[in-house]
Amino acid sequence: MSYLSRRDGRYHYRRRFPADVAELVGRAEFRKALGTADRTEALRLARQVSVEFDRICSDALAPATGSAQGQADPTSPVDAQAVLRGLRDVVERVTTAAVEAMHPRGRRVAKDWKTEFDWQERALLAIIDGTHPGAAETHVLEAMTALKALRAVRDGSPLAVTPDAHAPVEPMLPQESAVSSNPDSRTAAEFTEALDGYCERVSSGRVAIMRKLCKDVLRWPSTQADQVERIMRYAEGKLAGGGKASSVHTQAAGLITILREVPGWSGISLPKTGAVARAVRAGGALSKEARDPMPLDVVKVVQASLEARGDDVDATAAKLLVRYGLRPIELLQEGRAALTERVDILGKRELVFRAGLSGAKNAASRRDLPVHADDVKAFELVLSGIGIEDSATKAERERRGRQRVSRLSRAVSIGLRGQPERLSLYSFRHTCADLLRAVGASGEEVGGVLGHTAGGSKATSIYGGTAPLDRPRALLAAVRDLLP
């Protein structure tokens, strides 16, 4: 197999990495432009590039600190003194190889050495963690020392190599790299603090996803530019491996959101130019056709189906979702505490539902929705149906909320049989949005009810919080009158 592909008349070499190699090098596919439109020449160059591909695979799977004399039997006792004496050799070997990798070779572009450093760093971390296929063949201390030497070259300050092969090298744990002299550089400790703050505000499921993603993609210490480059390389690999642009955008945007919480990095963003950047941004484009609003006659059919099942809580929840445009989880993971009295800036008291009280999608999702007098008992019935104590943990509340959403979703699906496939439980929210527009709500007013980020100054958006709710109350009452 030649592994050739053609784009814009010129040939490229494309070949998928084996799964174990892909995990270490951080990308699913190896790609290289051959710089020719002639197939015969491309086939010749492909054979040369295949050698490079095989080298990358073997280097990724082979212990990065192995000496030319071979490794000791991993089952035999460890000679601690021999390990310490060999650390200087490890530094010299890794430093020399890293410096050579930074020199342009043939058609290699400048960023190639950074890519190579990144997967070598992942391999060393995997050895240290004991998850690398060749971890048993390398002493953890050797891997730590190799990691220190590699990072030192990357940061422009290679470790000194002296003739004294017996002088031990002070090892450094992988998360305690020295701080770069670059004023834009940030450390792992600074990022950890930012990540912890982010995780306190999102769901436990989101926490697990983003912590793993940060571990897989980001490296510290680092500058903004380096982290953006890592994110784009990760996105490129995912897209090349057949990943959906929308999913890749969600992952990349999530990483950027967390990085913005690092001190001094509030302005970090995804690039706007380049094929990968355009593909990632396209994946985040909103589409009105993504989900259909549920027509009012279908709403009536679904409501009748829910009532016929005899589950008053589910039937009532469906009514509230379409009347108030709530996300299902916003309603179904809350208890009675979400229904409370609010005093506005003018001293007026009214009963509101605090949407997004816990586990909000983002800060802008938290909003107070005025409750119609005829809906008070409906809210009380649904909120009391959560069936857990008010003192329940965030994780317990989320788990119970997801269970309730799944149950209601299945019940709504039964009522939607024979209807277009694009209709779902979430369609209630789209129906409310269209009804709000029908009764004269502006785009900003629709967003305010639904919990979407308002336009204008970021600072202005977080000021206040006790403005009168006369307009939202009037709009929601008008929506209620239009529903069957």
N, C-alpha and C positions, 0 to 999 in steps of 0.2 A: 504494500500500500504506500502511495506517495505522500499522502496527507497534504495535498495541494488544494488550494482554493483560489478562485480568481475574483478580483474586485477592481472595478474601474480599469479593466484590461491588464492588470498586473497581478503576478502570482504571490501568494502568501502561504506559509507553512502553518498548518493548524493541527494540533494533536492534543487529545484529552489526557490529562495526567491520571495514573492509577489512583484509586480512592485514598490509599494511605499517603501517597505523595502529595495529592491535592490538599489534604488536611494540613500538611506541614508547610507547603509553600504558599498557602493562602489563596490559591486560584485553581479553577477547575481545568483550565486549558492553557496550553503553551501556543503562542502565536508569534510569528516573525515575518516581516516583509522581506521578500527575496529580491526586490528591486529589478525585476525583469518581466517582460511581456512574452518572452520566448519560452515555450514549454520545455524544449530540450534543455535549455540552460537552467530552467527552474527545477527540473528533475535532478540535475547534477548538484545544484545547491541544496536541494532537499536532503540528499544523502549526507552532506556535510552537517546540516542543521540537526539531522537525526542523532548524530554523535553528540551534539551539545545537549539535546533533549535527554539522551541516556545518561549523560554526565550529571545533569540536574537531578534526575531520579535517584541515581546511585549516591550522590552527595547528600540528598535529603534523607535517605534511609540509613546511610552509614554514620556511625558516631562521629561527630564533627571534631572530636579532639584526638582521634586515633593516631598513633605514631607510626612511623615507617617500619618499626620493628615488630608491629603487631600487638594485639591486645592479650592480656592475661586471661586465663580461663576464669569466667565470672563465678564459677562455683568454688574456686580456690580461695584461701585466706588472702585478705588485702594487706599488702606491704605498705603501711602508712608512710614510712620514710621515703619509699620509692615514689609514691604519689606526690609528696611534697617536693622532692627533688625534680620531678618531671614538670612542675607547673611552669617553670621558666621556658621549657621547650614548647609547652602549649601556647604561651603568649607569643613566642617568636613565630610559630607555625601559623597561628590564626592571624596575627598582624600582617605577616608577609602575604598570605593569601588574600586578605582583605584589601591591602594596598594595590596588589596586582589587579584585583577585580575592578578597582576604581579607574583604571587606565582604559581609554577608549580602544576597542578592538574592532577592526573592520567596519561594519555598518552599525555597530551597537550605538544606541543613543545614551545620553548622559544618565537618564533615569534608571537604566538597567541595573547598575550596581546597587541602587537603593532597593530595588526589588529583590535582588539576591541577598542583600543584608537582612531584609525583613524575614525571608523564609529561613535563613540560617538562624536568626534570632529565635524564631518559633521552634525550630528543631532543638536548639539548646534548652529552651524553656521546657519542652516536652521531655527531654532527657532528665532535667532537674526534677520534674514532676513525676517521672517514672512512667510516662505514657508513650514514649517514643519506642518504636520497634527494636531499636538497638540500645535501649537504656541500660540493660544489664551489662553491656560491654564497656561502659564508661563510668568512671567514678564521678559522683555528683560534684565534688570539689573541682575536678578538671573542667566540667561543663560550666560551672560558675565562673571560673577563671577565663575560659574561652569567651564567655558572654561579655565579661568585663573588657577583654581585649577588643572584641568586635565593636562594642559600643564606643570605645575610646577612639577607634579609627573613624567611625561614622561621625563622631562629634569633632573631628579635626585635631585631637590631642592623643595620638597613639602612645601606648605605654612604652617606656624605655626598655630596650632589649640589651642586656649586658652579657659579657662572656661568662659571668658567674652562674653556671647552670645549677648550682646547689642552693642559690639564694631563693627562698620561697617567695611566692607572690601573694600578697594579701588578697584573698577572694572577696567578692562583693555580691550580695544577694541580688537577684534580678530586679526587684522593685526599689532598689536603693541607689540608683545611678546618680552620679554627680550632677549638680545643676549646671546647665550650660551657661556660658557667659552671654549668650544672646538674651537681651532683655525681654524678648517675646516668648522665650522658652518657659515651659511650666513643668512641674514635677509630677510624679505619680501620686504623691501625697495631696497635692493641690487638686488633682482631678478626682481622687477618691472622695474628698470632702464634697465636691460639686455633685458627683454621682449619688452619694448618699442623700443629699438634699433633694435631688430629683426623685429618687426612689420613694421618699416619704410621701410624695404627692400623687403617685400613680398606683395602679392596681398591682397586686402581687404577681399576676401573670405577666404584666408588662415589665415588672422588675426583673424577673428571671430571664426574659428575652433580651432586654437591653444590657444586663450585666454580662451575659455570654457574648453578645455582639461586641461590646466594648473590649472584652478580653481578647477576642479573635482579631479585631481590626486595629485597635489603637495601641501605640507604643509610647513609652515615657522614658526620659524627658523628651519634650518635643515642642516645636513651634506650631503656630496655626497652619502655615503653609504645608508642613510635613504631614500633619494630620489630615488635611483636606486631600492631599495626594494619596494617602493610604486609603481613605474612604472611596476615592474615585477608582483606585485599582481594584478594591474589593467589589465595587459596583460593576466594573468592567468584567471581572471574572464571573459574577453572578449572571449578568446578561448573556455572556458568551456561553454559559452553561445552560441556557434556556430559561432562566428565571424571568418571572413576569416583571415588566417595567414598574407596575404599580407597587409590587412588593419591595423591589429594590429601592424605589423612591422612599417608601415608608421607613426602611432600614437606614438609608443614608440621611434622611431628614431627622430621624430620631437621634442619630449620633451627633448631628450638628446642634440639635436642641440641647443636648447635654453639654456639649463643648461650650456653648454660649454661657453656661453658668460658671465656667472657669474664670477666675479673676482676670479682667482685662481682655477677655475674648468675646464680649457680647456682640461684636460685629462680624464674627466668623460666618461664612455662608458657602453654599455649593457654587462652583463655577458656572458661568452661563454659556461659555463657548466650548466647542469640541463635540464630537459625535456622542461620546459617553454622557457628557453633561446634558446634552439635549435630550437624549433618551431617558435619563433619570428624571429630568424635569417634566418631560411629557407624561411619565408615569404618575405624576402627582396632579395632573390636570383634572379639574372637576368637570363632571358631565351631568347635565340635567337628565340624561337618559340612563344614568347608572342604576337608578331604581325608579319605578313608576309610582305616582300617587295612586291610592286606592279610590276608584270612583265611588260616589256616594251610594249608588244602588248596590255595589259590592260590599261596602261597609255595612249596609243594612243586612245583607245575606250572611256575612260573617258574624255579625252580632247575634243574629237569630240562631246561628249554629252554636255559638258559645253558650247562649242561654239554654238551649235545648240539652246541653250536656249536664246541666244542673250544678255547675261550679260557679257560684255567685262571685267569688273573688276574681277569677279569670275574666268573666264577662264584664265585671265592673272595671277591671284594669284596662281592658281594651277601650272602653268608653273614655277613660281619662287620658289614655295615650293620644287618641285622635283629637280630643278637645283641647289639650294643652301642648301638643307637639313634643312630648317628652321622649327621650331615649328610653327604651324598655328598662335598661339596667338602672336608670336614674330613679325610676318609680319602684322597681321591684326589689332593690337591695336596701331600701330605707324602712325604718320603723316609725313609730308615732312621733318621735322627736322632730321629724322633718316637717310636720304640720305645726306651725307656731304663729304667735301674734307678732306683728311687726309695727314699729312706730316710725313714721317717715319724718323728714326734716321739718315738716310743718306741724308735727305732733299728732297726726292722724293715725289711729290704730286700725289694723285690718289683719285678717287671717291669710297667711300665705303658705305655699308649699315651697320649701327650700330645695330646689332642684340642684343636683350636683353636690349635695351636702357632704357625701363621702365618695371617694373613688371617681371624682370628676375627670372627664377627658382632658381638660386643661382648666386653668384658672378662670378663663372667660365663661366656662360652662356653668359656674356657680351663679345662680340667679334666684330671685324671689318672684314667684308667680302668684298673683292674687287669686284666691279660691272663690268661685261662685258659691253663694249661700246654699244652692241646691246640690252642690257637689261635696259638701263637708262630710256627710255620712259615707259617701263613696270613697273618699280618701281614707277615712278612718278604717273602713272595712279592708281596703287593700293593704294599707300600712301595717295593720295588726296581723295580717296574714303572713308576715315574714317568719313568725314563729320562733324567734330567738330573742335572748335578753338584750336590753339596750346596752349592756356592758360588753357585748360580744366584740371580739377583736375584728380588726379590719379584714383579715383573711377569712374569718368565719362569715362575715357579712357578705363579702364578695362571692364566696362559694355558694351561700344560700341564694344570693341574687341571681347567679348564673343558672342555678337549678330552676328557679321560678321563671326566668326568661325562656329557658328551653321548653318547659312545660307549656307555657302560653304560646310559644312559637309553633309547637306541634299542634295545639288545638286550633290555632288560626289557619294552619296549613290544611286541616281537614275542611274548614269552611271555605277555603279557596279552591277546592277541587273543581276542575273544569274552567278555572280562570287562567289568565296569562301567567306564565312561570315567573315573570319578573316581579310579581306581587308577593309581599311577605309581611311579617309582623311590622318591620321597619317602615313599610309603606304608609302606615297610619301617620307617621311624622311628616311625610311628604304631603299627605292630604291636608294636614293642618297648615302647612306652609302655603299651599295654594289657596286655601280658604282665607287665610290672613290677607293675602294679596287681593282676594275677591272683595273683602270688606274695607279695602282702602289702606292697608298697612304699607309703609314704605319698606325698602329693602333693609334699612337699618333697624326698623321696628320688628320686622320678621326675624332678623338675626338676634335681636334682643330677647325675644320670646324663646327662640330655639336654643340660645346659648352659644351663638357663634361670635367670634372675635369682632368687636366693633372697629370701624375705621377711625382715622384721626390719630392724634398723638398717643403714644404708648403711655406716657405719664398721665394724660387726662383719663385714659381708660381705667386706671386704678384708683382715681380720686372718687370720693363720695361713697355711695352705697345705700343711701337712705332717701333717694329721690322719690317723689310721689309716683304711685303706680296707676294713676287714673287712666292714662292712655292704654297700657297693656290690658287693664281690666275691661275697658270698653271693647277693645278688639277681640278678646277672648270670649266675651259675652255674645258678640255678633257671630263669631264662629260657631258657638254652641247652638245658636238659633238656626243655623244652616244645616246642622247635622240631623240625620233621621232619628 
